[in-house]
Amino acid sequence: MLDMLIMSGGLPLLILQLLAGVVLLVRLGRRPRRPLPLPKGLTPGSATVTVVIPARNEAPRIAAALAGAMRQGGVVAEIFVVDDESTDGTAEIVRAALDPRVRLIVGRRAPEGWLGKSWALQQALRHVRTEWLLCLDADARPAPGLAAAALAAACGEGADALSVAPRFIVETAGERWLHPALLTTLIYRLGGGATTPNRRGFVNGQCLLLRAETVRRAGGFAAAAGAFADDFALAAALVRSRARVAFRDGSDFLEVKMYGSAGETWRQWGRTLALNEVTKPTQQIYDIGLLALTQAAPLPLAAALAWNVGRADILSGALLAVNGLLLALRFAVLGSAARCYRPARDVYWLSPLADPLAVVRIAVSAIWPRREWRGRRYSRPRKTA
């Protein structure tokens, strides 16, 4: 059946893949394939930060995040954990911390139109007295020096916001197979680098350093109130307010254990990766088409064409060459991203086999967004640019 499809639509497919490949190369070429690493050994001066950790039923994870925050040294003045009506003992773990900088903020129920994380950050912002706040997800495992390195990088770049790419802990074979394929959908759509006024870019809300006054001037976290892709929504609002947003590789300072299985990765991460609330429908259609042509199609097409190489014509040969080049690009991206994974071994290198599934997941999330988190269902907000 695939042979018949290629024969009947080979020339249009070749043209579309060539055009999509050029677009992808331009996107990936706009910035270095990997962001610059956070600096080591630099001091951030006299500035201090407040660490803010939103938490809802995070008892299995909060202790590691809290311990990492407490090991950041004197650059961290306070550590706020905002408990969002947890029922699993999260608050008790925080109360047991011996560090006097740790403060539990008992969160109030989110108003209509707000998601839990953005509302938790909004509540914490009222109590922040330092110049900077460092927002950490509860599944983050920060190493000593993260806060100082992020602060030094932000001050050195003159940035108002700096997000940090972590090293992902993927312990099961299913995670190592699926997670890199889903990450590649972001790389192919965003191309690397931070958000700018005229294009999208990478932002990672798992570790986001913000100048408190800049956030307040931009309206706090209201711009991200109803967005599951809250980090992208906030970054876009900051850019609109003329703030500078930067992005750095922090894999030497930060690890994140997001999920425990491929199924959980598929359900939870896949639900946000379509970036519904921050992407226009026309852009989503364009993105999904690009992913289908450059990420999902090359491996099955190249395999089918190679199988019939003995009776290939000029068109089939051209298609095989184009899809071979797209596959080579895919493995180059995979090799570049290996630094972001612990461990990056065995089935990690087979993750291109999961690419069709990853693209299907993005399409499904774009068409039928699942707005649920930790037992709560949320109404669908208005879509913004």
N, C-alpha and C positions, 0 to 999 in steps of 0.2 A: 504493500500500500504506500509506503514511503517512497519507493521507486517511482510509482505512478505520479505521486504528488510532485516530485522533483522534475519529472519529464514534462508535466503539464504546466508547471509554474516556475520553471527553473530560471528563466531570464528575469522576471520581476523579483524573484527571491534574491538573485545575485545582486541586482541593483540596490534593493533595500538593505541587504547586509553590508554592501560596500559603503553606502551612505551612513548607516548606523555605526559601522566600524570607524569611519572618519570622525563622527561626532564623539564617539567614545575616546578615541585617541586625543582629541582636542581637550576633552574634559580631564582626562588623566594627565595631560601634559601641562595643564595650567599651573600645577603646583608639584613639588617633589612628591614622589610616591609615598613617602613617609614623612610625617611632621617632624620638626626639629625636636630633639629630646629635651626634657627639663634639665636645667644646669645643675651640676654637682659642685658643692664647695663654695657657692656664693651665699652671701648673707643679704637678707632683705632690708637691712637698715633697722629703723626703730618701729616700723609698722607692725601691727598685730592683727590677728584674725579671730573671728568667732566661728567655730565649727558648728554647723547645723545638720542634724540627721533626722529626717522625717521617718516615722516608724509606725507601721500598722501590722500587728501580729508578726513581729520579726524576732521572736525569742530564739530561734535556731541560729540567727545571724548577727544580732545586735551586739553580742559580747565582743566578737572579733572587730567589728567596726569601731566600737567604743574604745577598746584597748589600743587600736591603732591611732585613734585621735588623741588619746592621752599620752602617747609616746612622741608627740610632735614637738615637745620642748616649749620654751618660753614664748615662741612666736604665737602660740595659741593662748589667748586670754580666757576664753570661755568655751564651753562645749554644751550646746543645747540639743537635747533629744526631744522632739515633739511627738508625743504619743497620741496617735489618732484612734482612740477608742479601742485599743487592743484588748483581747480577751485571753491571751495565751501566756501572760506573765512577762511581757516585754517591759512594762513599767517597773516591775520588781527587780529585774536585772539592772536597770539603769539606777534605781535607788540604792542598790548595793555597791555601786562604784565608790571607791575611796578617794578619788581625786576631787578636791574642792572646786575645781573648775566646772565639773559636770552639773548640769541643771536639767531636771525633767520639767518640760512644759506640758501640762495636761491639755490636749487639744480639744477645741469645741467642734461640734458637728458643722460640717461645711455648709455654707449657704447654697442656695439654688444656683447652678451654673458653675460651681467650683468642684474640681477633683481633689481628692484627699492630699496628694503630695503638694500641689501648689498652695492649697489652703494652709497646710502645715508650715510651709516656708513663709507665707504671708504673716502668720501669727508670730513666728520667730523674729521676723524682721523688726517688729515693734520693740523688741528687747535688745537688739544689737547695738552696742555702744562703740565698737571698734570701727576702723576705717573699712575693713574688708570682712566678708563672710565667705566661708568655704562650705558649700553644700555637698554633702556626701550621702550616697544611698546606703541603706542599711546592709547591703550585701558587699560593700567595699571593704577591702583589707589594706589600709594605708600603712606603708613602711615609714620608719623615722625619716624625717627630712622632706616629706611630701609638701607640707604647708609652706616651709621656708623656700623650697625650690620653686613652687608655683608662684609665690609672692615675688621672688626675685625675677622670675621670667616676666610676670605681668608688669612690674615696675620698669624692667629693662626695655620692654616693648612699648611702654606707654599705653597699655591695654586697660580697659575698664572691666573686662570680663575675660577669663581664660579658662577653657575647659581642657581636661586632661584625658588622653586615651590610656586605658589600663591594659594590663595583661589579663586575658580571660582564663579562668581555671575551668577546664573542660575535662572532667574525670572519666565520663563514660564514652564508649566508642560511638554511640549514637550522637552525642553532643559534638564530638570531634568531627563527625561526618557532616552534620547539618548546620551547625553554627557558622562555620566559615562561608558556606554558600549563602546564608542569609546576610552575613556581613558584606559579602561581595555585592549584593544588590544595592547596598548603601554606597559603596565605593564607586560603582558604575553610575549611579544617579548623581552623586554629589561631587565626585572627582577629587576630593581632598581639599584641605585648607579650611579656614574659618569662614563664617558667613560674612558677606560684604553687601553694600547697598544694592548691587545689581545682580547678585546671584546667590544661590544657596551654598551651604558648605557644612562641614562637619561640626557638630556640637555634641558634647557628651555630658548629660546631666548627672551621671554617676559621680562626677567630681568636677565641680564648677566653682571657680573663685570669682567673686563679684565685689566691685566697689559699692559699698552700701548706699552711699549718697546717689550714685548713678542709678541704681535700681529704684530708689525712692522717687527720683525725678521722672523716671519712666513709668511711674504708676505702680511700683511694687511688682508683685507676681500676677497682677490681674490679667495681663496679656496672655498668660499661660493658664488661666483659670480652668477652662474646660477642655484642655488639650492633653491627650495621652502623650503626645510628643511635646511635652512641656518645655524641654530644653530648647528645641528648635523654635517654638513659639516665643519664648523669652528672648532668645538671641535676636530674632527678627525685630522684636520691639525695641531692644537696645540699639540695634543698628539704625532703626528709624529715628531714634532720639540722638543720633550722631555719636553714639558710644563706639569704641573700638573693641572688637571681639577677636580673640586669638585662640589658637588651638595648638597643643603640644603633645608629644609622646611622653607619657609618664610611666611607661611599663617597668622602669627600674624602681619606681616608688609606690606603685599601686597595682593590686590584683583585685579582681572581682569574680565572685562565684555567683553567677546569675541564676542558673537553673541546675537541676539534678538529673535531667534525662533529656533525650531528644524530643519526647512527647511534650514535656513542659516547655522546652525551647520553642517548639512549633506553636503551641497554644498562646504562650504569654508574650514572647518577643515578637512573634509573627503578627500579633494583634496591633502593634504600634508602628511597625516598620513601613507601612504604606504612607505614613506622615499625613494622614487624612486632613487634620485640622489646619495644617500649614501649607497645603499644596492645592492649587486650583485643579478642578476636574480635568481640564484640557491638558495640564502638565502631567497629571497622573496617567492619562491615556498615552501620552507621548513616552513617559518613562517606562511603562509596562511594555509598550511596543519595542523600545530600545533593549530592554532586558530580554525579551523573547528572542530577538534577532541575534544579540551578541553574547548572551549568557546561557539561555536555555537551549537554543537550537544547535550550536556548533558541534557538541559532542555526538548527539544522535545522527546529525546530518553527515559529519565526517566519517562516522562508523559505517553508515549505509553506503556512502560513496566509495569508501575504501574497499568495502566488500565486493563492489561491482566494478572495481577499477579496470578489470580486463576488458570490459565492453564500454568504457567511458568515452564520451565525445568531448569536444572542446568545452562545451558549457558545463558538463559534469566535472571536467578537470579544473575549470575556473572556480566552481563552487567548492571543490575539495581544497583548493589552495586557500581560498578566503576563509573557510571554516578552520583549516589548519592554523592559519595565522591568528584567528580569534582564540583558538585553543591555546596557542603559545602565549598570547597575552594573558589569558586566564591563569595559566600556571605561573607566569611572572608575578601577577598580583598575589597569587597564593604564596609564593615564596617570600614576597615582601611582607605579607601579613603574618608569617610564621612567628615573628618576634612577639606578636600580640597574644600568643597562646601558650599555656602551660598545661599539659604537654602538647607540642605540635609533632605528633608522630603517627605512624601506621595509617589509619583511615583518614586522618586529616588530609593526606595527599590524594585521597580518593573523593574528596568533597565535591569536585566538579560533577560527579555522578548525581549529586543532590541538587544541582542547579535548576533542572526543570521543576522540581518540587518547590524550591525556594521562590521561583518566579510565580508559580501558581499561588503560593501563600500570599505574596504581595498583592496579586490581583484579587484574590478572595477578600483580603482585608480592606482593599479599596472599595469593593462593591458592597460587601456586607460587614461593616465594621462592628466588632464585638466590644461594647463599652461596659466592661465589668472588671472589677479588681477586688480580690480578697472578700468575696461575698457581697459586694455592692454593685448595683447597676446604676449607670449614669445616663442621663438624657443626652441626645446628640446636639452639640453646639453648632453655631453657624460656621461655615467653612470660610477661612480667610486666605489671602494670598501668601 
